[in-house]
Amino acid sequence: MAIRKIPLLVPFRNHSRDTASGLPSPPFPCLKATTSGASSNSSPTLLRTTSVIQLGDKAFAIQGQCDYEVRLTDSPHLDTLTCFVPHGTSPLKYQLEKAYLSYQQKDDVFCDAFLSHVLLVSDESAVDEPVMDLLASWGCLVIFQLPGTENVLPGPYFFSACGLYSAWRIFPDDKNAFILSTIPTQGDNHTYENLNAAAFGASSLCVAVPSRLRTTKSKQKPLAGMRIAIKDLFHLKGVHTGCGNRAYRMLHDASKTSSSAVQSVLDLGSVIVGKTKTVEFGSSQEVIGDWCDYFYPFNSRGDGYLAATGSSTGSASGLAAYPWLDITLGTDAGGSIRDPAVAHGVYGFRPTHDGQQIPDVVIPCGIFHTPGFLGRGSGTLLEFGHHWLQTPSSDQHLKPTRVLFPREYHADHEGVQVLAEEWVSSLATWLGARKLDVSVEETWSATRPADACKGFFETFNTTFIDLIYSEFWSYLSEFRETYKAKFDTDPYVCKVTQYLWNKGRSMSDERKKEASTEVKTHNDWFLRHLLNDDETIIVAPRYKLDYRDEYLPAPELRSYEGFDSNLHASLSGVPNMIVPIGQCSFHSKISGREEYFPVSLSIIAPKGDHSHSCV
């Protein structure tokens, strides 16, 4: 296969992007070579390498085997290259200018340092003087050409005599959101390995992301190129699942299969860039003092020291802080997606749940616990949800005529409540719906079952937490027994998990049955008297204003009882979305000045009409 090599031998004196040059036409020597296209990576080897390359203030990683065995040089040393794949009949110069602008706007991996060499994959043989002047103005020294039949994807590369290596941009995880960073193995895009790379002298992990220019969405791969991080309760083939606990990670080998929720993400074309931190087994660790095995992620909102809260804390922390991350997967029982979404000012979605245990995710209390996801913007959230949840394409959308605004869930912060009132009124007006200020307690009093003699919040005060106690003890029994058998010692768990176990171990069978009956009572009543048709939604204001370094009482002295707005969806399985709507100010004890915390609305909707859920 002929490769055309065009050296731009005359140095260009002005490297501004808006100045043309009158360079004389250089000679056009051709370098003949062969290419086998994409690297087969078929040779078995135990040696796998990752190299880190720094270009100015940016760092990049390349994997050990080249992606394309295209011999553009005889040098064993790496250099930078950008591949352009022109199409159409427009002048080549115009196409390159348009592509360059698109690269800059679309891709955070590409930068001008990759323009020292340019590879044109095109059947256009004429590289005229205007094109060479343009490339020289970009700092290009050599142009290579391959015929359009070669399947080399556009974007930034490193190259040597071995071939072309895809550039992965490295970012530091300075918010401590990730427990490990991952990269697909070169032999199988559905099998992953830990990213063995660091840069910037960072004390935290570094995460590598691929160029967005190398993927194109299609009907088969509608989420191609989307960068996803997953909570460390999901399995990812090739890497460990730790569940926020070092003993659990030590006990188990790397996963041999991915959780079905994760496999679906991969099948749709997304790439998993890492696993995010979770509290132990998705339970409750709210302040630094609760975290022992791993370090508590940071919340980038406010003064930077607000509580990160909730078991999907790493998924929310990373999403709020890093623009290079698109979507994160989490799990939710009593608010483990929703509470972090509130604290970090991002969208969080708990889908419809049928109350059945999901077998291939480590989530105790499957009656409540279900996978969900978080997003920074509504467009990306809806795009991901449509494909991942397999929602049917139709023109039928939820069109509420009633917006319920329960008084019991009004905010105790005046600024939050004012903002929520304004937003809910505007929402109702936009929908053409009625905004109804209702009382959960009064509605229960008027419509409660004949055998119910207590108020609503008293009746369901311990329903959720008692079942959590019971399920945490029984679900994790195999872990305790297997660890004991292998290491002849009990596994370490944090004090909160130990407290949950102690409570679950002492829970009577009678109380379990009572709590299960209470769940059914709640659901029958809630779906008959509050969320009682497909034209009703329930809205409640949400905010979180606690510090990560607060000292809390010992777990046995805390109160885990109570019923909040989250638990309607947790018990009944209806979908619940957190929508950020604004912010309010507070005086920071850290910075000593006015800062801002996010304000959200919780929107509870009717159940989806399919097997997964609805958006």
SEVO-454410 format. One record per residue (C-alpha): x, y, z; residue in one letter. Coordinates in steps of 0.001 Angstrom, whole numbers, plus 500000, padded with zeros to 6 digits. Layout:
residues N
XYZa;...
//
This chain:
residues 615
500000500000500000m;501552503282498910a;501983505983501491i;502669509443500182r;504974511546502342k;505206515299501822i;507802517069503976p;507135520767504531l;510827521607504490l;510659525377504788v;509980526505508355p;506912528689508697f;507710531929510472r;504249532927511702n;502242530229513505h;499060532252513956s;495957530548512633r;494753533513510576d;497824534224508469t;498598532631505145a;502121532004503895s;503721532230500520g;505747529044500954l;507425527770497797p;506187524402496633s;508320521695498257p;509336518518496487p;506964515528496656f;509032512426497448p;506991509278498056c;507690506642500692l;506480503198499657k;505299500924502473a;502599498451503365t;499842498532505922t;497715495792507391s;495110498215508703g;493992497869512289a;496332495909514485s;495096492373515040s;496684492128518494n;496433488381518083s;499832487456519463s;499424486168523009p;501718487870525488t;501978488229529229l;503655491620528850l;501289494593528733r;502588498133528896t;501129501601529169t;503242504645528368s;502613508163529632v;503585511118527455i;503451514757528496q;502850517515525949l;503157520872527676g;500643520891530517d;498695517913529139k;499393514226529701a;498450511264527514f;498591507493527685a;499104504936524941i;498678501189525215q;501409498698524443g;500251497600520989q;499638499908518089c;496096500375516806d;497153500525513152y;500236498840511718e;500945501707509355v;504673502337508899r;505051506073508369l;508598506330509681t;511678504249510356d;512209505907513730s;511483503911516900p;510726507172518739h;507197508399519236l;505923511577517633d;502540513268517333t;500122513038514430l;496591514081513538t;494504512088511095c;491978513868508874f;489500511937506734v;488105514419504169p;484844513612502393h;482792515271499711g;483581517556496822t;484453520750498693s;488014522062498333p;490427520179500588l;491551523374502304k;487969524197503285y;487386520668504590q;490534520778506691l;489652524153508170e;486190522896509059k;487553519661510531a;490156521518512595y;487494523775514091l;485331520721514842s;488260518929516485y;488892521904518759q;485252522247519770q;484329518577520086k;487386516836521472d;489297517406524705d;492027514945523718v;493091516745520543f;495388519758520834c;497661521674518471d;500690519648519570a;499358516758517466f;499591518829514271l;503336518410513768s;502453515541511430h;499222515209509476v;497821512056507920l;495264512571505144l;493119509508504443v;491639510436501089s;491668509537497415d;492313513193496662e;495828513143495225s;496371516864494831a;497749518558497916v;498060522023496500d;499934525032497775e;496990526568499720p;496611523299501631v;500321523131502404m;500316526773503487d;497383526064505804l;499035523014507377l;502336524837507721a;500522527646509530s;499329525031512001w;502914523948512664g;502800520856510464c;506208519557509337l;505220516489507309v;502071515364505493i;501302511691504924f;498628510389502586q;496750507094502561l;494006506113500101p;490418506496501282g;490010502721501359t;492163502578504493e;490040502433507629n;492008504791509868v;489756506806512146l;490217510564512496p;491771512176515546g;495030512484517486p;497683509736517514y;501223509015518479f;503266507141515881f;506581505390515420s;508015502701513166a;505630500258514874c;502488502081513757g;499776504412515053l;498805504531518725y;495526506080519870s;496015508973522284a;494167508742525614w;494052511998527588r;494928511624531268i;493119513670533899f;493859513652537650p;491076512585540004d;491701515399542460d;488218515020544025k;488960511394545004n;485787510245543246a;487299507077541716f;488398503859543373i;490116502685540180l;490514503852536594s;490020501457533707t;490828501057530044i;489623498411527557p;492059495621526770t;493299495788523199q;492144492288522360g;488564492705523589d;486718495998524054n;484338494325526503h;487148493221528824t;488864495884530925y;492008496306532957e;493260498787535510n;494956501828534030l;498550501544535206n;499487505162534647a;499959508356536614a;500879511921535725a;501304515436537120f;502837514061540313g;499261513579541480a;498645511901544821s;495332510575543524s;494376508306540646l;494527509451537064c;491738508644534612v;492252508203530859a;489607509130528274v;489593508342524537p;489280510872521751s;485675511683520856r;486726511857517202l;487262508111516893r;483626507140517346t;480485507712515334t;477024507024516684k;474932504522514762s;471712502596515126k;473659499693516609q;475898501929518753k;473759504955519692p;475954505823522683l;479271505413520855a;482052507300522563g;480048508232525659m;482315508164528712r;480789506341531665i;481941505692535219a;480267502991537290i;479733502607541019k;481900499933542614d;478920497681543309l;478721496749539622f;480942494073538093h;483190494936535137l;484858492044533343k;488598492024534007g;488729494211537135v;487869493789540804h;484631494680542535t;485318496102545982g;481952497377547285c;483783500045549284g;485362497392551505n;488953496148551381r;488087492744552837a;485524492107550096y;488012493109547399r;490708490875548895m;488342487914548977l;487347487972545313h;489267487677542058d;488765490081539176a;485285489770537691s;484889487240534888k;481721488869533558t;480162492315533642s;476869493100535323s;474042493131532794s;473523496855533407a;477183497465532535v;477200495071529576q;474280497005528124s;476349500200528356v;479197498514526482l;476906497021523848d;475550500503523142l;479069501748522369g;480052503545525562s;483445503253527223v;483936502668530963i;486651505005532237v;486628503853535847g;484791502683538949k;483601505273541443t;483714505081545210k;480759503796547175t;480069503561550860v;480311499979552107e;477781497834550264f;475654500902549502g;474786501615553138s;475438504924554947s;478679506799555604q;477956510503555837e;481125512167557191v;484877511594557120i;484717509788560469g;482522507071558943d;485098506244556239w;487919503924557234c;489006501702554313d;488959504464551688y;488902508257551575f;485632510180551362y;485128511904547945p;484958515686547792f;481996517830546821n;483055520581544419s;480025522754545226r;480041525617547708g;483378526037549483d;484545522550548497g;483964521018551938y;480240520332551903l;479224516720552546a;479344514487549475a;476610512249551009t;474934509037549851g;476318505694548722s;476679506779545058s;478845509617546327t;481748508955543950g;479444508876540933s;478027512299541830a;481374513770542885s;483096512895539617g;480210514019537454l;479919517403539186a;483656518081538985a;484837516667535658y;483506517949532305p;485237515027530554w;482787512584532187l;479338512154530581d;477228509787532715i;477722507762535876t;475925504629537039l;474814504325540639g;472400502336542763t;469589503578544964d;467646502073547870a;466536504967550074g;468177507803548174g;471679506656547240s;471440508285543804i;469009511019544685r;470759512410547768d;474207512719546097p;472528514325543071a;471021516943545398v;474281517577547253a;476327517938544048h;473755519817541960g;473401517223539180v;470528515200537735y;469819511841539323g;467350509219538157f;465999506242540046r;464006504237537455p;460873502169537923t;461654499103540041h;459652495913540419d;460994495041543861g;463000492032542630q;466630491411543557q;469025492053540663i;471369489026540697p;474562490413539169d;475032493613541188v;476118493635544842v;473104495433546289i;471629494307549608p;467869494676550068c;466843494149546466g;463216494908547317i;464275498583547370f;467748498668545803h;468011499240542045t;470496500608539477p;470074504129538144g;472194506922536726f;473310510524537089l;473918513210534469g;475160516784534347r;472731517937531651g;469175516960530806s;469932516257527134g;472658513714527820t;470622512207530670l;467599511648528442l;469689510336525552e;471402507811527790f;468203506817529564g;466296506261526337h;468826503709525096h;470026502135528349w;466512501634529714l;465253500578526278q;462302502945526436t;460012502522523433p;460122505244520799s;456688506792520607s;454935510111520642d;453277509281523957q;454775511275526793h;453661511904530353l;451379514960530331k;450539515788533955p;447387517733534749t;448057517753538519r;451259518780540298v;451086517827543964l;453260519872546339f;453005518168549773p;453351520524552713r;455222517972554848e;458126518063552393y;458436521844552136h;461980523072552805a;462983524415556214d;465259526924554464h;463368530053553409e;465425530717550281g;465067527116549105v;461308527143549639q;460830530436547783v;462863529157544835l;460939525879544814a;457550527625544985e;458433529797541996e;459752526860539994w;456801524570540713v;454309527316539839s;456133527930536549s;456210524193535849l;452475523884536421a;451794526869534155t;454018525457531414w;452276522073531655l;448834523627531794g;448360521715535050a;446956522540538473r;449406523018541334k;447868521519544454l;449265522104547934d;448304518893549691v;448981517260553029s;450122513653553147v;449002513347556762e;445555514835556158e;445009512706553060t;446009509594555022w;443694510534557886s;440753510822555505a;441454507716553420t;443567505340555514r;442678501638555774p;440142500688558401a;442715498790560468d;445193501722560524a;444915503666563769c;448115505753563663k;449133508751561609g;450992508276558319f;454482509142559502f;454091507157562698e;452781504119560812t;455743503986558437f;458402505394560762n;460574502240560811t;459243500314557803t;462164501030555477f;465036500894557942i;463887497664559614d;463927495856556274l;467331497385555511i;468650496038558838y;467336492576558098s;468523492392554491e;471998493758555177f;472552490989557707w;471190488125555611s;472447489245552159y;476063489569553315l;476150486317555308s;477979484478552503e;480655487193552467f;481217486858556223r;481307483061556131e;483578482789553073t;486011485362554426y;486122483599557793k;486780480244556128a;489571481593553938k;491404483878556383f;490299482468559773d;489184485920560910t;486135488127560618d;486166490759557855p;486569494383558810y;483575496625558161v;483048500206559281c;481056500947562424k;477914501892560497v;477854498552558650t;478545496711561882q;475609498512563481y;473330497530560584l;474450493916560975w;473829493932564703n;470334495315564233k;469571492859561441g;470823489883563417r;468443490682566274s;465440491457564056m;462590489040564704s;460816487209561900d;457572488714563152e;458875492256562716r;460100491438559201k;456633490248558243k;455062493359559793e;457424495643557856a;456707493813554604s;452990494220555249t;453540497932555891e;455241498241552511v;452181496757550826k;449878499022552845t;451867502098551836h;451940501146548177n;448242500352547940d;447327503633549616w;449928505804547871f;449002504593544389l;445285504934545113r;445116508274546899h;448197510348545972l;449888509170542782l;446614507689541616n;446691508202537845d;448985508817534882d;448308512546534974e;449766513272538410t;453289514035539566i;454546514821543070i;457181517493543577v;459271518275546664a;462161520720547231p;465540519229548133r;468834520632549384y;471813519502551445k;473886521840553601l;476138519794555882d;479916519655556175y;482076516628555464r;484127517097558653d;481248517206561133e;481396514886564139y;478393512608564416l;477416510392567365p;478289506701567248a;475933504800564894p;473956503296567776e;473209506830569009l;472017508160565654r;468469508073564375s;467977506052561197y;464221506032561568e;461753508324559840g;459999508793556520f;461068511388553938d;460011512169550377s;462514509646548953n;460740506677550485l;457529506895548457h;459516505821545377a;461715503401547321s;458730501471548679l;456378501653545689s;458928501333542857g;457771504429540953v;460431506480539125p;461958509484540864n;464148512160539278m;466253514869540914i;466351518080538863v;468722520932539838p;466862524268539648i;469163526889541158g;471242527823544166q;471072529700547459c;473771531529549356s;475257530704552737f;478106532054554837h;480927529540554731s;482756528646557912k;485611527488555666i;486195530419553314s;484669533070555572g;482657534495552689r;479369534027550894e;479197530769548935e;476382528927547156y;474821525491547555f;472632523788544913p;468859523518545141v;466910520716543466s;463428519376543032l;462433515751543508s;459873514722540887i;457959511484541476i;456048510111538490a;453822507120537655p;455425503769536918k;456761502964533469g;454721500610531314d;457564498262530338h;459925495827531982s;462718498239532775h;461479501732533560s;460454505021532084c;462143508364531672v;
//
